[in-house]
Amino acid sequence: MTLVEASDALHARVRAFAEGKASDDFEALALAIARFQAEHSPRFAALVKSRNARLESVDAVPAVPTDAFRVTRVAVHPPERDRVRFMTSGTTRARAAHGVHPLRTTETYETVALIAGARALLAERGPRVVVSLAPVPDQPPSSSLGFMMELFQARWDGRALDGGPFVTRDTARFLVGPSGVDVAGLERAAGVARERDEPLLVLATAFALVGLVDALGERRLAAPPSTTVMVTGGFKGRSREVEKNTLRRDVALAFGIPESHVVAEYGMTELSSQLYEGTLPGADLRGEPDVLFEPPWLRVVPVDPGTLEPVADGAIGIARIVDLANVDSAVAVQTEDLVRRRDDGIELIGRRPGAIARGCSLALEALLQ
Amino acid sequence: MNAARERVERLLEAARRIQDPATDLGHRARSALLGSTRLSAEGIELGLAECLETEPTDDDLAALFASVRPAARTHVLLSGNVFVAAHRAIAIALAASERVVVRASRREPHFARLLAEAAPGLFELVTELEPARGDALWAYGGAETLEALRAGLPHGVELFAQGPGFGVAVLEASFISVENARALALDIVRFDQRGCLSPGSAIVVGDADDALAFGRLLASELESLGREIPLGPLEPEELAAVRRHRDTMAYARTELWASPGYVATGSSNELNPAPGGRALEIVATTDPVALLLPRVSEITALGMAVGESLARALDQALPGARKSALGRMQRPPLDGPADRR
């Protein structure tokens, strides 16, 4: 079997697993992907060897540090087969330090993003107006977040705001420009949702929402009461920081919606899957605020930063993430995000001290500076 | 002899007594430092014997005095990473002021205390610094510490901030030798790479095979030195940074085991310096200046085994970095601040 055939077969298994169409086992699938990556990536094979790891259990699969995506190419396939290259927005204090996550196919990414997103962000069936508080994505897409936002716009809305056919990279939907958040554009989108009697779904970075709240001041948006706001990214020790529950309250006030309609998402360029809070009433995913839930095809294990061994249940560790959708890159990724297990999910505590500031919100900050 | 020179000479005499294992102070120093420096006993001895500058030349001292501006009072906030750095920091302050106030590192307070004991009245040890208008403050520490200090400083205090950085070794392929590997290994072993002059990266001007060849020699020398001078304990944060760097290097480069540390070699267009743990990244390139320039503000020291032409180019490209031969990166003469950026 060629690399592409083997990869395609694994992608198909992952999609079937995510769609609930196959009785595949998480552990077996993770190990199959890890062995595939060790066979086709000399770099991953070197890491396996360095750690004296035996790919016989998920816990034994060496996690590739997110730094590796910045230092070298993390992919089993050659560059000429890249369908997209998602780039991190990380920076050190002194210089840009972009990481790259190349994808040979986006089919699995799209499948799992839509399933996970729908479970957390869609409380009712039917059409909705979907806009993003983020810059217009590049073409070809370089931001995984921008790619996901456009995917949600296309699949869950699929029309132009004026009723015409859907267009990509629509400035009427990506409502952040060089001068900041396009408040008037957001008000127009809210007006369209009200006229159509449809929910409004706003996909936003935390930093953009701070900009929105600041721009609005005492004003309130006339948004439909069914409006949902997905918030992603943090502040990572840069620029103005807002405590997440303060931001949740301020955003809810700005849109005139309950705080439960402000749903946090956690994702990163080095992954192909996302985690969500389960606060939105009527959505499939249910849980307390600040608890992020893994989809069935992804597992987070808090580990000790020094030993990389799992910490005690409830203790804080850095997140080791096994993402089955990372078929062609790194099935296990070692982040520097501090997390702890809570209520069948995880709570994001912050970044390990000394870690490089990185994250989606930084792209916007760079744009605005 | 002028007053400033007398003050510095008294400090040098105090340091010599600590350096001497036969003195009571020297004996007590070795015992106390074992608990506070995170170095092995052999590592402490190496630092005292080779890196504590107690015999500066007249030219060195002239440069030391020229590096400071006289001040009525000078405050010194010490860092705990390199214990002998307290000696240089206090010498700089004494060169500038008759009144010197020192706050020792909480992590490693002993060396400054021993100097104060050996030279009573030469400077004042305090638990909190209270600089006032017209004073000078020399502060050594991490970026966040210095940032907080700068923000809270009273108006009119002249701050000399000495922040974090790292050293880089540069070798041309024709200089690859066991001797140079041994010399660089010593630079790595001194203070277990916790100094701002410590090498985190090396550049071999050549191809990946050259880098690998030097990496093998270096790994062998590091292992050998590791048996003579064991690595001290790493703190959890250090362990985490080393673990992460090592896994990244194992994935991205050719990793060579150099117990207790490692050497990673390969070609790259950027430096990823090792965070400690007696590890080094060796990057092969044909254009070392291009590789160094993006990190110029962070590079404090260049250890060089290069020809004259490249030495000149490096000097022009990184004027603020201390240049030395390999093996002397952590042994700057007592001619002013270690960090010249």
Boltz contact constraints between the chains, C-beta under 6 A:
constraints:
  - contact:
      token1: [A, 43]
      token2: [B, 251]
      max_distance: 6.0
  - contact:
      token1: [A, 46]
      token2: [B, 250]
      max_distance: 6.0
  - contact:
      token1: [A, 47]
      token2: [B, 250]
      max_distance: 6.0
  - contact:
      token1: [A, 47]
      token2: [B, 251]
      max_distance: 6.0
  - contact:
      token1: [A, 50]
      token2: [B, 250]
      max_distance: 6.0
  - contact:
      token1: [A, 50]
      token2: [B, 255]
      max_distance: 6.0
  - contact:
      token1: [A, 64]
      token2: [B, 251]
      max_distance: 6.0
  - contact:
      token1: [A, 65]
      token2: [B, 244]
      max_distance: 6.0
  - contact:
      token1: [A, 65]
      token2: [B, 247]
      max_distance: 6.0
  - contact:
      token1: [A, 65]
      token2: [B, 248]
      max_distance: 6.0
  - contact:
      token1: [A, 67]
      token2: [B, 248]
      max_distance: 6.0
  - contact:
      token1: [A, 68]
      token2: [B, 248]
      max_distance: 6.0
  - contact:
      token1: [A, 68]
      token2: [B, 251]
      max_distance: 6.0
  - contact:
      token1: [A, 68]
      token2: [B, 252]
      max_distance: 6.0
  - contact:
      token1: [A, 71]
      token2: [B, 248]
      max_distance: 6.0
  - contact:
      token1: [A, 71]
      token2: [B, 252]
      max_distance: 6.0
  - contact:
      token1: [A, 71]
      token2: [B, 272]
      max_distance: 6.0
  - contact:
      token1: [A, 72]
      token2: [B, 252]
      max_distance: 6.0
  - contact:
      token1: [A, 94]
      token2: [B, 297]
      max_distance: 6.0
  - contact:
      token1: [A, 95]
      token2: [B, 294]
      max_distance: 6.0
  - contact:
      token1: [A, 305]
      token2: [B, 240]
      max_distance: 6.0
  - contact:
      token1: [A, 306]
      token2: [B, 236]
      max_distance: 6.0
  - contact:
      token1: [A, 306]
      token2: [B, 239]
      max_distance: 6.0
  - contact:
      token1: [A, 306]
      token2: [B, 240]
      max_distance: 6.0
  - contact:
      token1: [A, 306]
      token2: [B, 243]
      max_distance: 6.0
